[in-house]
Every structure is written in structure tokens, then in C-alpha cells.
Amino acid sequence: MSETHQQRIKQIAQRRWVDCEGSEQNFLTDDEVENLNIARGTLTADERTIVNHHIVATIKMLESLPFPRSLQNVSEIAGGHHERMDGKGYPKGLKREELSIPARMMGIVDIFEALTAVDRPYKDGMTLSQAISILEKMKLDQHVDPDLLDLFINEKVYRGYAERYLQAYQLDDG
């Protein structure tokens, strides 16, 4: 939502009306203004914080497990999949150079899987070309590692996932 539209909602909210008891009220409550002014997506800032907390819980849980030496970096890899190359991700706001290559890879495949998954009850999976187009935009926005995304695309890593997933889905559905 544009800043102009957000300002318009705030102006409308300040208008007054008289309720059935004769009391003046703002046309919109603070809660309504907050929900109507969500710039992107459908969650308020507080709701987004709650959703984002899942990764903190994941990291704590994984750090408490006694992994063998070969898997000592599991919590860092899993915990880094919502970080961004420009440091605007979460939970730690790490930049590209602060993230391991496996954590950066996990970020790409997590997004790809979320975009293409056909078994989500709340949305249809996207085509490979749609998902790759979105990932390319995310690369330009410094959301994902540009070199690793290029490798993911140029080596057609996504095709193996798509083929296996499609086969499994077709088998499950008869």
C-alpha cells in the first residue's frame, strides 16, 4: 500500500461520528487503522514478530540436541534460512558474509519450496518459471545470494526437486 493511501486512511480515521448513546467516536479505531495500513502482506508488525519467532524456537531446540560432529552446524544452517544478504532478515539480521554457504543455500531452497509446493491448503503451487522469476527479483533485492541462485538456476538444481515432488504427489493422489 502506498504512503498516500496510508495517509488517507489516517485522515478518514480522524473523522468523528455520534454513536447511539450520543458519544462522539473516531470513525476508525487504532486497531482498524493498523490493520488497514499494512503495507505488504496481511500481518501487522506485532503479528509478523510472532510468526518470525518460529525460527528462534527452532534454533534453541536444535542447539539443545546432541548432534554428532558431522552435524554440528545444523542449527546455524536452519537458523539462517530467513536471513537476507543485505542484513534485513531475521532473527539476527546477518549479512551475506556472516552466513555460511549452506545457510544461504537453505534460504534459496526454502523459498523455492514454499513457492512451488502443491500441497499447501492456503495456496496453489507456482510454476517453475514463476518461482524462478520471483527468486530473480529477490536476488536483485539482495534477499538471496546471487551467486548461489545463479548456480541453482544454471545447474537446474530445481528440476530434480520438481520431478521428485511431482512423482510423489501423483502417487499419493492415485
Sequence and secondary structure as in RCSB ss.txt:
>XXXX:A:sequence
MSETHQQRIKQIAQRRWVDCEGSEQNFLTDDEVENLNIARGTLTADERTIVNHHIVATIKMLESLPFPRSLQNVS
EIAGGHHERMDGKGYPKGLKREELSIPARMMGIVDIFEALTAVDRPYKDGMTLSQAISILEKMKLDQHVDPDLLD
LFINEKVYRGYAERYLQAYQLDDG
>XXXX:A:secstr
  HHHHHHHHHHHH EEE TTS EEESS HHHHHHHT SSSS  HHHHHHHHHHHHHHHHHHHTS   GGGTTHH
HHHHTTT  TBS  SSS  BGGGS HHHHHHHHHHHHHHHH S  TTS    HHHHHHHHHHHHHTTSS HHHHH
HHHHTTHHHHHHHHHHHHHHHHT 
